[in-house]
């Protein structure tokens, strides 16, 4: 992140945009860009690559909500959404799409900063969870490949599981590679030969 937190505000209503910008300026030193036309959101966000996106929509439709949510990249940055009216379906759709904060009838100048702070914390928490989940899935996949490679060695060489793993580990050390990479090569080769 840059020295200043950069925020894109998506707000078609000029007066409400000024309210948001003024409350953000009072709360801190931010680099703020306002987008008044929701149709060009994706391009504008891509061009500015902000740290955060704040969306204010009076009466969102499901299509508009989905389009804005996808355009703002909620997996790349925190997204806070303020709406005047909502229903359970819209709330669920926004949260499932990755919106960090979804606030109904809550756009008040003194609430903007705390809600943005909460959105950042929630985004960071989910980002850590996504990273941990990806690492866990990768470790599980590697474990499966190692187990398959051990099985191939046990069958081909007539050794037990510990000996098969020792063979994989030695090959990995000799080749200066990870055990999982050696195991994958063995499984791939066995698949080609079998």
Secondary structure, 3 states (H helix, E strand, C coil): CCCCEEEEEECCCHHHHHHHHHHHHHHCCEEEEEECCHHHHHHHHHHHCCCEEEEEEEECCHHHHHHHHHHHCCCCCEEEEEEEECCHHHHHHHHHCCCCEEEECCCCHHHHHHHHHHHHHHHHHHHHHHHHHHHHHHHHHHHHHHHHHHHHHHHHHCCCHHHHHHHHHHHHHHHCCCHHHHHHHHHHHHHHHC
